[in-house]
């Protein structure tokens, strides 16, 4: 079957397309003949159809990018993200969730029934269900300014790991928003939860958390993933072939979550090394 994933000739939007998983996703979409709009604060080297340099911390920049994207948009791949230090907690929350959510919601009117959104969270977001009382007001806040105001008013809930909180919020928002989004528009919303992946972010994670902690989150596969190994599950989730899948988190973590659920994780990796 030609065009097995159903992307040929369809307009798609990829954030974070200048590097890592976002670049790999954009490249894969070009390879399956999608019409790709790349969004990143930096220019992308992928030969996309449209490249928009956009800072997700800036509402006006997001609105300008949305205005420049033609309809219909068949799929959004939200891959952009910041790892934490050296970036501020607020910057992490704005890029990873508040700005990204505003971009997605602003593009919904340009999407048709059967379209889809795939959002990259992280295995760092595991356990979000037990933390919703702390951030559900952010999940349900409407618009960029309301989301930013919540983050500014609750620094204690964001620290000490804005990265982890942002990823938990993504998972919670995916579960919460997917219900009404499907009912009102017929658009699917899912996310992935990658384990450690060889991207430009990895040195920041090693510095902030310790390499032994990151290595301890490697699943049964026994290695870090490549950006390409994270890109293809995103293409699968947003493909029409996944038309009955919505509101889900797909753990692309090499088996870490499975081991965690069945008490096969040795938490000694959380103990500081001498």
C-alpha positions, 0 to 999 in steps of 0.5 A: 500500500502506498502512503500507508500512514496517510500523510502525502500532500497533507499540511502538518506543523512540527514545533522544535523542528531545528534539532533532536526529536523535532528535527527527526519528526520533520525529516520523517514527515518530509520523507512521507511527502507531507507538506511540513511547516516547521516552527522553532526559535532557530532555523531548521536544516530540514527541507520543509515547505514553510519555516517559521522562527517562533519563540513559544514564550511570546504570545504575539510571536505564536499568533503571528506564526498561526496567521501565517499557516494555511488551512487545513492543518491535518496534524500538529506535532508538538516536540519543542521543549526546554530541559530546565537549568540553565533556563528559568522555571518560567521559561520552561513552563512557557515553552513546554506547556503554556505557549505550546498549548496556545499554539495548538488551541489557536490552530484548532480552527484550521483543523478538520474532523479526523485531524490529530495532535501529538505532544511530546511529554516524558517519562519524567511525567510518570505519576501525574495522576497523584499531583493533579490537585497542585496544577489542575487550575493550570491545566484548565486555565484558558489562554496564554496569559492565564497560563503564564499568570498561574505559573508566575503566581505559583513558583513553589509548585513549579520548583524544584523541577519545572521540567518534571512538572511541565511534563506532568501537566502535559499528560494531565492536559492530554487526558483532560482536553482530549475528551471535549476536543473529540466531542466538539471537533473530532480532533484526536489528542495524544502524547508520548512519554520518551525515556532518555534520548540522545539529543542536544538536551542530554548534557543538561539532564546529566548536569542537573540530575546526575548521569547515574539518575538518567541512566537509571531511567533506561528501560529493558532495551538497555540504551538511550533511544535515538531521535528517530525512534521517538519520531516514528511513534509520533507519526503513528499516533497522528496518522489516520491509522490511529483513528480510534486512539485519543487521550492516551500517553504512549510510553516510548521509554524502552520498557521503563514504565513496564518495569516500574509498574511491576516492581522491577526497577532498582531505585538505588540509582537515586542514591547520590554517587561518591 
